[in-house]
């Protein structure tokens, strides 16, 4: 099933009623009043993009940026996600592309929870700003049992 096909059931399951995407086909959810994740399907390549702003680019120095690049090598320490700089907004973005094919609501929920765990980890990691020689661990807490604290936002990308 495509994202649009499971979105309504997913949003009902998390207590938001049946959500519909905006004119661009995008949906943004706010988790725990802190983590806004946007979901944008791409019909051209059959994918679903999940992304979240995780830091102000101007706040990070070259060492911070080098650490992010090192950690995201082949997605090994980011759960397959990658970092980018949104030039116009001057934000560091964590993003992950999925095939727009889900076996059902539980599959979408698992992917959202896994991405949310990465968002939380990297936001906290950037706030703590470890020293250059410190090894950057992958999130050790695993996937949260549920993604609590949902609030719905709709936005254009």
Backbone as a printed PyTorch tensor [residue, N CA C, xyz], in Angstrom:
tensor([[[  0.8390,  -1.1810,   0.0000],
         [  0.0000,   0.0000,   0.0000],
         [  0.8860,   1.2460,   0.0000]],

        [[  0.4080,   2.2870,  -0.6180],
         [  1.1320,   3.5420,  -0.6520],
         [  0.8520,   4.3380,   0.6210]],

        [[  1.7350,   5.3080,   0.9070],
         [  1.6070,   6.1690,   2.0870],
         [  0.2100,   6.7560,   2.1980]],

        [[ -0.2960,   7.2850,   1.1090],
         [ -1.6170,   7.9060,   1.1220],
         [ -2.6890,   6.9090,   1.5230]],

        [[ -2.4910,   5.6300,   1.2100],
         [ -3.4660,   4.5920,   1.5360],
         [ -3.4500,   4.2100,   3.0160]],

        [[ -2.3150,   4.3440,   3.6810],
         [ -2.2340,   3.9720,   5.1020],
         [ -2.2770,   5.1800,   6.0300]],

        [[ -2.1400,   6.3920,   5.4670],
         [ -2.1140,   7.5940,   6.2960],
         [ -3.3540,   7.7270,   7.1750]],

        [[ -4.5300,   7.5710,   6.6120],
         [ -5.7630,   7.7270,   7.3800],
         [ -5.8450,   6.7670,   8.5460]],

        [[ -5.5520,   5.4860,   8.3020],
         [ -5.5950,   4.4940,   9.3800],
         [ -4.5070,   4.7630,  10.4190]],

        [[ -3.3260,   5.1570,   9.9500],
         [ -2.2200,   5.4840,  10.8570],
         [ -2.6060,   6.6590,  11.7510]],

        [[ -3.1430,   7.7190,  11.1610],
         [ -3.4890,   8.9030,  11.9540],
         [ -4.6280,   8.6120,  12.9210]],

        [[ -5.5680,   7.7720,  12.5270],
         [ -6.6350,   7.3770,  13.4590],
         [ -6.0590,   6.5720,  14.6210]],

        [[ -5.1190,   5.6800,  14.3210],
         [ -4.5180,   4.8390,  15.3600],
         [ -3.8030,   5.6780,  16.4160]],

        [[ -3.1790,   6.7830,  16.0050],
         [ -2.4470,   7.6100,  16.9660],
         [ -3.3100,   8.7290,  17.5490]],

        [[ -4.6230,   8.6770,  17.2510],
         [ -5.5610,   9.5820,  17.9030],
         [ -5.7620,  10.9260,  17.2330]],

        [[ -5.4400,  11.0430,  15.9540],
         [ -5.5820,  12.3270,  15.2740],
         [ -6.7710,  12.3830,  14.3220]],

        [[ -7.5540,  11.3210,  14.2630],
         [ -8.6010,  11.2750,  13.2550],
         [ -7.9760,  11.0060,  11.8970]],

        [[ -8.7900,  11.0260,  10.8720],
         [ -8.2830,  10.7530,   9.5180],
         [ -7.6470,  11.9980,   8.9480]],

        [[ -6.3320,  11.9470,   8.7410],
         [ -5.6010,  13.0720,   8.1660],
         [ -5.5400,  12.9420,   6.6530]],

        [[ -5.4860,  14.0730,   6.0160],
         [ -5.3230,  14.1390,   4.5710],
         [ -4.0920,  14.9940,   4.2800]],

        [[ -3.3560,  14.6750,   3.2330],
         [ -2.1860,  15.4900,   2.8800],
         [ -2.6090,  16.8480,   2.3290]],

        [[ -1.6640,  17.7940,   2.3180],
         [ -1.9280,  19.1110,   1.7430],
         [ -1.8840,  19.0260,   0.2180]],

        [[ -1.9560,  20.1610,  -0.4420],
         [ -1.9950,  20.2000,  -1.9110],
         [ -0.7570,  19.5820,  -2.5560]],

        [[  0.3870,  19.6240,  -1.8670],
         [  1.6230,  19.0170,  -2.3730],
         [  1.6810,  17.5180,  -2.1230]],

        [[  0.7270,  17.0010,  -1.3450],
         [  0.7630,  15.5980,  -0.9510],
         [  1.5450,  15.3780,   0.3210]],

        [[  1.9770,  16.4730,   0.9690],
         [  2.7960,  16.3790,   2.1840],
         [  1.9440,  16.4180,   3.4450]],

        [[  2.4840,  15.8110,   4.4830],
         [  1.8950,  15.8480,   5.8200],
         [  3.0390,  16.0480,   6.7980]],

        [[  2.8420,  16.9120,   7.7790],
         [  3.8440,  17.1030,   8.8300],
         [  3.2100,  16.7740,  10.1670]],

        [[  3.9220,  16.0030,  10.9750],
         [  3.4620,  15.6500,  12.3210],
         [  4.4630,  16.1830,  13.3300]],

        [[  3.9500,  16.7020,  14.4250],
         [  4.7910,  17.2120,  15.5080],
         [  4.7470,  16.2150,  16.6560]],

        [[  5.9020,  15.6650,  17.0050],
         [  6.0160,  14.6620,  18.0610],
         [  6.5170,  15.3270,  19.3340]],

        [[  5.8470,  15.0710,  20.4340],
         [  6.2500,  15.5720,  21.7490],
         [  6.4670,  17.0880,  21.7480]],

        [[  5.7530,  17.7980,  20.8960],
         [  5.8650,  19.2570,  20.7740],
         [  7.2850,  19.7220,  20.4610]],

        [[  8.1340,  18.8390,  19.9340],
         [  9.5390,  19.1720,  19.6670],
         [ 10.0410,  18.7740,  18.2940]],

        [[  9.5230,  17.7180,  17.7460],
         [ 10.1280,  17.1010,  16.5620],
         [  9.1110,  17.0560,  15.4160]],

        [[  9.2320,  17.9900,  14.4910],
         [  8.3130,  18.0410,  13.3520],
         [  8.8990,  17.2420,  12.1980]],

        [[  8.2260,  16.1590,  11.8580],
         [  8.6510,  15.3070,  10.7520],
         [  7.6610,  15.5050,   9.6080]],

        [[  8.2180,  15.7870,   8.4460],
         [  7.4010,  15.9700,   7.2470],
         [  7.5280,  14.7330,   6.3730]],

        [[  6.4130,  14.3260,   5.8080],
         [  6.3210,  13.1640,   4.9270],
         [  5.8850,  13.6630,   3.5630]],

        [[  6.7060,  13.4070,   2.5470],
         [  6.3980,  13.8590,   1.1980],
         [  6.5730,  12.7170,   0.2160]],

        [[  5.4830,  12.2360,  -0.3750],
         [  5.6060,  11.1960,  -1.3880],
         [  6.0920,  11.7780,  -2.7150]],

        [[  6.8540,  10.9890,  -3.4450],
         [  7.3380,  11.3850,  -4.7600],
         [  6.8380,  10.3540,  -5.7680]],

        [[  5.7960,  10.7200,  -6.5000],
         [  5.1810,   9.7920,  -7.4510],
         [  6.1360,   9.4320,  -8.5840]],

        [[  7.0470,  10.3430,  -8.9180],
         [  7.9660,  10.0890, -10.0330],
         [  8.8830,   8.9050,  -9.7800]],

        [[  9.3910,   8.7810,  -8.5410],
         [ 10.2900,   7.6560,  -8.2720],
         [  9.7000,   6.6450,  -7.2890]],

        [[  8.4330,   6.8180,  -6.9190],
         [  7.7690,   5.8500,  -6.0570],
         [  8.3460,   5.7940,  -4.6570]],

        [[  8.7470,   6.9620,  -4.1320],
         [  9.3530,   6.9760,  -2.8010],
         [  8.5650,   7.8860,  -1.8490]],

        [[  8.8700,   7.7470,  -0.5810],
         [  8.3470,   8.6170,   0.4600],
         [  9.5510,   9.1920,   1.1880]],

        [[  9.6060,  10.5010,   1.2600],
         [ 10.6930,  11.1820,   1.9450],
         [ 10.2130,  11.6160,   3.3240]],

        [[ 10.9630,  11.2320,   4.3670],
         [ 10.7380,  11.7180,   5.7310],
         [ 11.8930,  12.6470,   6.0530]],

        [[ 11.5830,  13.8230,   6.6060],
         [ 12.6700,  14.7140,   6.9860],
         [ 12.2870,  15.5830,   8.1720]],

        [[ 13.3390,  16.0540,   8.8650],
         [ 13.1500,  16.8650,  10.0590],
         [ 14.3440,  17.8000,  10.2200]],

        [[ 14.0730,  19.0530,  10.5260],
         [ 15.1470,  19.9930,  10.8550],
         [ 15.6610,  19.6370,  12.2390]],

        [[ 16.9870,  19.5000,  12.3650],
         [ 17.5290,  19.0740,  13.6550],
         [ 18.4430,  20.1080,  14.3120]],

        [[ 18.9070,  21.1190,  13.5640],
         [ 19.7950,  22.1270,  14.1620],
         [ 19.9090,  23.3330,  13.2420]],

        [[ 20.3050,  24.4570,  13.8120],
         [ 20.6320,  25.6360,  13.0240],
         [ 22.0220,  25.4340,  12.4300]],

        [[ 22.1280,  25.5310,  11.1220],
         [ 23.4180,  25.3280,  10.4580],
         [ 24.4470,  26.3570,  10.9140]],

        [[ 24.0150,  27.5790,  11.1600],
         [ 24.9500,  28.6300,  11.5460],
         [ 25.5390,  28.4240,  12.9410]],

        [[ 24.9030,  27.5940,  13.7540],
         [ 25.3770,  27.3380,  15.1100],
         [ 26.5100,  26.3090,  15.1360]],

        [[ 26.6140,  25.5210,  14.0630],
         [ 27.6030,  24.4490,  14.0360],
         [ 28.8840,  24.9170,  13.3640]],

        [[ 30.0060,  24.4190,  13.8630],
         [ 31.2900,  24.7620,  13.2490],
         [ 31.7270,  23.6390,  12.3050]],

        [[ 32.8870,  23.8160,  11.6950],
         [ 33.3930,  22.8310,  10.7320],
         [ 33.5660,  21.4550,  11.3760]],

        [[ 34.0110,  21.4200,  12.6390],
         [ 34.1880,  20.1340,  13.3200],
         [ 32.8500,  19.4250,  13.5110]],

        [[ 31.8120,  20.1860,  13.8750],
         [ 30.4730,  19.6000,  14.0270],
         [ 30.0060,  19.0110,  12.7010]],

        [[ 30.1680,  19.7820,  11.6300],
         [ 29.7250,  19.3220,  10.3190],
         [ 30.5110,  18.0980,   9.8590]],

        [[ 31.8220,  18.0890,  10.1250],
         [ 32.6400,  16.9230,   9.7820],
         [ 32.1770,  15.6980,  10.5600]],

        [[ 31.8130,  15.8760,  11.8300],
         [ 31.3140,  14.7800,  12.6570],
         [ 30.0200,  14.2080,  12.0690]],

        [[ 29.1330,  15.0890,  11.5910],
         [ 27.8830,  14.6290,  10.9880],
         [ 28.1450,  13.8390,   9.7140]],

        [[ 29.0590,  14.3320,   8.8960],
         [ 29.3830,  13.6000,   7.6690],
         [ 29.9750,  12.2360,   7.9760]],

        [[ 30.8690,  12.1960,   8.9480],
         [ 31.4890,  10.9240,   9.3340],
         [ 30.4320,   9.9410,   9.8480]],

        [[ 29.5260,  10.4360,  10.6760],
         [ 28.5020,   9.5730,  11.2570],
         [ 27.5070,   9.0760,  10.2170]],

        [[ 27.2890,   9.8610,   9.1650],
         [ 26.2810,   9.4570,   8.1810],
         [ 26.8550,   8.6570,   7.0120]],

        [[ 28.1340,   8.3240,   7.0640],
         [ 28.7360,   7.5300,   6.0020],
         [ 27.9370,   6.2480,   5.7850]],

        [[ 27.3540,   6.1170,   4.6180],
         [ 26.5430,   4.9660,   4.2290],
         [ 25.3800,   4.7040,   5.1950]],

        [[ 25.0170,   5.6980,   5.9960],
         [ 23.8930,   5.5540,   6.9120],
         [ 24.1640,   4.6440,   8.0900]],

        [[ 25.4310,   4.3080,   8.3180],
         [ 25.7720,   3.3200,   9.3470],
         [ 25.3710,   3.7550,  10.7580]],

        [[ 25.4590,   5.0410,  11.0640],
         [ 25.1290,   5.5000,  12.4120],
         [ 23.8980,   6.4030,  12.4240]],

        [[ 23.1330,   6.3340,  11.3380],
         [ 21.9350,   7.1640,  11.2330],
         [ 20.7030,   6.3520,  10.8560]],

        [[ 20.7920,   5.0450,  10.9690],
         [ 19.6580,   4.2120,  10.5880],
         [ 19.3300,   4.3150,   9.1090]],

        [[ 20.3430,   4.5940,   8.3050],
         [ 20.1320,   4.7140,   6.8720],
         [ 19.7370,   6.1090,   6.4150]],

        [[ 19.5970,   7.0270,   7.3440],
         [ 19.2460,   8.4080,   7.0020],
         [ 20.5120,   9.1900,   6.6640]],

        [[ 20.3240,  10.4040,   6.1830],
         [ 21.4600,  11.2580,   5.8110],
         [ 21.1910,  12.6820,   6.2780]],

        [[ 22.2610,  13.4620,   6.3470],
         [ 22.1640,  14.8680,   6.7320],
         [ 22.2970,  15.7440,   5.5010]],

        [[ 21.6650,  16.9010,   5.5500],
         [ 21.7980,  17.9000,   4.4950],
         [ 21.6560,  19.2720,   5.1370]],

        [[ 22.1030,  20.2910,   4.4100],
         [ 21.8900,  21.6680,   4.8440],
         [ 20.8410,  22.2800,   3.9270]],

        [[ 19.7710,  22.7630,   4.5310],
         [ 18.7460,  23.4800,   3.7700],
         [ 19.2360,  24.9190,   3.6520]],

        [[ 19.7160,  25.2900,   2.4790],
         [ 20.3540,  26.5830,   2.2720],
         [ 19.4820,  27.7670,   2.6190]],

        [[ 18.2480,  27.7660,   2.1590],
         [ 17.3680,  28.9160,   2.3780],
         [ 17.0100,  29.0850,   3.8500]],

        [[ 16.8060,  27.9850,   4.5470],
         [ 16.4250,  28.0500,   5.9660],
         [ 17.6230,  28.0540,   6.9060]],

        [[ 18.8140,  27.6880,   6.3870],
         [ 20.0330,  27.5820,   7.1990],
         [ 19.8410,  26.5640,   8.3290]],

        [[ 19.2610,  25.4170,   7.9940],
         [ 19.0010,  24.3450,   8.9560],
         [ 19.6930,  23.0700,   8.5110]],

        [[ 20.1320,  22.2790,   9.4960],
         [ 20.6020,  20.9190,   9.2350],
         [ 19.3510,  20.0490,   9.2370]],

        [[ 19.2150,  19.2390,   8.2030],
         [ 18.0430,  18.3810,   8.0450],
         [ 18.5010,  16.9340,   8.0590]],

        [[ 17.7920,  16.1090,   8.8190],
         [ 17.9760,  14.6600,   8.7520],
         [ 16.8560,  14.1440,   7.8580]],

        [[ 17.2020,  13.3520,   6.8540],
         [ 16.1860,  12.8610,   5.9370],
         [ 16.4210,  11.3950,   5.6060]],

        [[ 15.3330,  10.7440,   5.2300],
         [ 15.4270,   9.3500,   4.8120],
         [ 14.3650,   9.0800,   3.7560]],

        [[ 14.7900,   8.4200,   2.7060],
         [ 13.8820,   8.0560,   1.6100],
         [ 13.5060,   6.5820,   1.7710]],

        [[ 12.2090,   6.3140,   1.6610],
         [ 11.6720,   4.9440,   1.7200],
         [ 10.9550,   4.6510,   0.4090]],

        [[ 10.8770,   3.3870,   0.0520],
         [  9.9630,   3.0090,  -1.0210],
         [  8.5600,   3.3410,  -0.5340]],

        [[  7.7380,   3.8940,  -1.3980],
         [  6.3600,   4.2260,  -1.0120],
         [  5.5010,   2.9830,  -1.1270]],

        [[  5.8500,   2.0070,  -0.2930],
         [  5.1500,   0.7420,  -0.2650],
         [  5.1870,   0.2240,   1.1640]],

        [[  4.0190,   0.0810,   1.7620],
         [  3.9150,  -0.3330,   3.1590],
         [  2.9900,  -1.5380,   3.2480]],

        [[  3.3440,  -2.4710,   4.1170],
         [  2.4970,  -3.6490,   4.2750],
         [  1.2550,  -3.3320,   5.0930]],

        [[  1.2490,  -2.1910,   5.7480],
         [  0.0970,  -1.7810,   6.5440],
         [  0.4910,  -0.6990,   7.5340]],

        [[ -0.4160,  -0.4050,   8.4380],
         [ -0.2040,   0.6550,   9.4170],
         [  0.9910,   0.3550,  10.3150]],

        [[  1.1320,  -0.8940,  10.7440],
         [  2.2430,  -1.2460,  11.6390],
         [  3.5930,  -1.0070,  10.9630]],

        [[  3.6790,  -1.2810,   9.6750],
         [  4.9100,  -1.0570,   8.9310],
         [  5.2510,   0.4330,   8.9020]],

        [[  4.2750,   1.2800,   8.5790],
         [  4.5010,   2.7230,   8.5950],
         [  4.8800,   3.1890,   9.9970]],

        [[  4.1770,   2.7050,  10.9970],
         [  4.4640,   3.0970,  12.3800],
         [  5.8910,   2.7210,  12.7760]],

        [[  6.3400,   1.5450,  12.4020],
         [  7.7100,   1.1250,  12.7200],
         [  8.7380,   2.0300,  12.0390]],

        [[  8.4960,   2.3920,  10.7980],
         [  9.4340,   3.2620,  10.0890],
         [  9.4490,   4.6660,  10.6920]],

        [[  8.2730,   5.1580,  11.0640],
         [  8.1960,   6.4810,  11.7020],
         [  8.9270,   6.4510,  13.0370]],

        [[  8.6820,   5.4270,  13.8430],
         [  9.3400,   5.3230,  15.1450],
         [ 10.8580,   5.2140,  15.0160]],

        [[ 11.3330,   4.4690,  14.0350],
         [ 12.7750,   4.3380,  13.8250],
         [ 13.3820,   5.6830,  13.4280]],

        [[ 12.7160,   6.4150,  12.5410],
         [ 13.2170,   7.7200,  12.1280],
         [ 13.1450,   8.7000,  13.2870]],

        [[ 12.0680,   8.6710,  14.0490],
         [ 11.9320,   9.5550,  15.2100],
         [ 13.0490,   9.3000,  16.2180]],

        [[ 13.4190,   8.0500,  16.4260],
         [ 14.5270,   7.7350,  17.3400],
         [ 15.8160,   8.3930,  16.8560]],

        [[ 16.0500,   8.3810,  15.5510],
         [ 17.2410,   9.0350,  14.9980],
         [ 17.1690,  10.5490,  15.1820]],

        [[ 16.0130,  11.1330,  14.9250],
         [ 15.8270,  12.5810,  15.1000],
         [ 16.1520,  12.9850,  16.5310]],

        [[ 15.5840,  12.2770,  17.4860],
         [ 15.8090,  12.5950,  18.9030],
         [ 17.2800,  12.4540,  19.2540]],

        [[ 17.8920,  11.3430,  18.8220],
         [ 19.2960,  11.1100,  19.1300],
         [ 20.1660,  12.2340,  18.5820]],

        [[ 19.9900,  12.5930,  17.3070],
         [ 20.8760,  13.5810,  16.6960],
         [ 20.6250,  14.9850,  17.2090]],

        [[ 19.4000,  15.3080,  17.5450],
         [ 19.1500,  16.6250,  18.1540],
         [ 19.8770,  16.7180,  19.4900]],

        [[ 19.7550,  15.6640,  20.3110],
         [ 20.4440,  15.6610,  21.6120],
         [ 21.9550,  15.6580,  21.4210]],

        [[ 22.4360,  14.8880,  20.4730],
         [ 23.8770,  14.7990,  20.2070],
         [ 24.4360,  16.1680,  19.8160]],

        [[ 23.7160,  16.8860,  18.9840],
         [ 24.1900,  18.2030,  18.5570],
         [ 24.1130,  19.2270,  19.6850]],

        [[ 23.1620,  19.0530,  20.5830],
         [ 23.0920,  19.9490,  21.7380],
         [ 24.2570,  19.6950,  22.6870]],

        [[ 24.6420,  18.4090,  22.8590],
         [ 25.7390,  18.0570,  23.7730],
         [ 27.1040,  18.3590,  23.1680]],

        [[ 27.2290,  18.2950,  21.8390],
         [ 28.4540,  18.5930,  21.1100],
         [ 29.6950,  17.9390,  21.7230]],

        [[ 29.8720,  16.6310,  21.4870],
         [ 31.0330,  15.9220,  22.0430],
         [ 32.3470,  16.4280,  21.4540]],

        [[ 33.4290,  16.0750,  22.1160],
         [ 34.7450,  16.4870,  21.6270],
         [ 35.0820,  15.7560,  20.3280]],

        [[ 36.0410,  16.2690,  19.5870],
         [ 36.3950,  15.7310,  18.2710],
         [ 36.8100,  14.2630,  18.3390]],

        [[ 37.4920,  13.8450,  19.3930],
         [ 37.9850,  12.4750,  19.4800],
         [ 36.9650,  11.4910,  20.0260]],

        [[ 35.8350,  11.9880,  20.4820],
         [ 34.8160,  11.1090,  21.0460],
         [ 34.1000,  10.3560,  19.9400]],

        [[ 33.9430,   9.0680,  20.1120],
         [ 33.2390,   8.2370,  19.1470],
         [ 31.7470,   8.5610,  19.2200]],

        [[ 31.1200,   8.6840,  18.0750],
         [ 29.6880,   8.9590,  18.0220],
         [ 28.9480,   7.6340,  17.9580]],

        [[ 28.2140,   7.2870,  19.0160],
         [ 27.4920,   6.0200,  19.0160],
         [ 26.2050,   6.1200,  18.2090]],

        [[ 25.7240,   4.9900,  17.7720],
         [ 24.3900,   4.9380,  17.1770],
         [ 23.3850,   4.9570,  18.3290]],

        [[ 22.1460,   5.3410,  18.0850],
         [ 21.1610,   5.3250,  19.1740],
         [ 21.0960,   3.9430,  19.7990]],

        [[ 21.2190,   3.8830,  21.1090],
         [ 21.2350,   2.5870,  21.7750],
         [ 19.8860,   2.2080,  22.3470]],

        [[ 18.9770,   3.1820,  22.4560],
         [ 17.6870,   2.9010,  23.0640],
         [ 16.7630,   2.1510,  22.1200]],

        [[ 17.1250,   2.0470,  20.8540],
         [ 16.2990,   1.3270,  19.9030],
         [ 15.0880,   2.1360,  19.4880]],

        [[ 14.1440,   1.4520,  18.9270],
         [ 12.9360,   2.0960,  18.4480],
         [ 11.9690,   2.2550,  19.6220]],

        [[ 11.4200,   3.4580,  19.8150],
         [ 10.4570,   3.6390,  20.8900],
         [  9.2460,   2.7330,  20.6730]],

        [[  8.6310,   2.2990,  21.7570],
         [  7.4530,   1.4450,  21.6590],
         [  6.3360,   2.1400,  20.9000]],

        [[  6.0970,   3.4130,  21.2220],
         [  5.0920,   4.1840,  20.5070],
         [  5.6360,   5.5730,  20.2860]],

        [[  5.0920,   6.2280,  19.3260],
         [  5.4470,   7.6210,  19.0710],
         [  4.3890,   8.4700,  19.7550]],

        [[  4.6320,   8.8260,  21.0020],
         [  3.6610,   9.5580,  21.7980],
         [  3.7380,  11.0430,  21.5020]],

        [[  2.6910,  11.7490,  21.8560],
         [  2.7030,  13.1950,  21.7620],
         [  2.5430,  13.7210,  20.3510]],

        [[  1.7350,  13.0690,  19.5140],
         [  1.5210,  13.5300,  18.1590],
         [  0.6700,  14.7940,  18.1530]],

        [[  1.0090,  15.7150,  17.3220],
         [  0.1550,  16.8370,  16.9710],
         [  0.2620,  16.9740,  15.4620]],

        [[ -0.7720,  17.3770,  14.8090],
         [ -0.7660,  17.4470,  13.3560],
         [ -0.4840,  18.8550,  12.8710]],

        [[  0.3740,  18.9660,  11.9090],
         [  0.6210,  20.2110,  11.1920],
         [  0.5390,  19.8680,   9.7190]],

        [[  0.1040,  20.7740,   8.9250],
         [  0.1380,  20.5880,   7.4840],
         [  0.9430,  21.7190,   6.9170]],

        [[  1.8810,  21.3960,   6.0430],
         [  2.7020,  22.4400,   5.4750],
         [  3.1140,  22.0860,   4.0690]],

        [[  3.4040,  23.0930,   3.3010],
         [  3.9160,  22.8800,   1.9510],
         [  5.4180,  22.8170,   2.0170]],

        [[  5.9990,  22.0390,   1.1510],
         [  7.4450,  21.9040,   1.1020],
         [  7.9870,  22.7800,   0.0030]]])
